[in-house]
């Protein structure tokens, strides 16, 4: 389910009763991610959202399991397909941002 609503309410309801949730909703996690993660932690359940970042590469699980004893303070890079597409259009086709953004909708 895409969008912010009613996705946020459905996921919040599930987490409030201790249900584990898996989502690929980028909008939702970008907007309400910290609140939903806190809700999952409070109710001792899992909120899995690997598919919503890094083009679906299981980067979050890899970082949390393989580097559990390390303190990661920062990760940098373009790990989002949409952003990568926009930057490629800007650089390769020397398009302006105003012209590139509308083409992103069809991407």
PyMOL commands that set and color helices and strands:
alter all, ss='L'
color gray80, all
select helices_A, chain A and resi 7-16+26-42+50-52+54-56+59-66+81-92+97-104
alter helices_A, ss='H'
color red, helices_A
select strands_A, chain A and resi 21-22+47-48
alter strands_A, ss='S'
color yellow, strands_A
deselect
rebuild
show_as cartoon
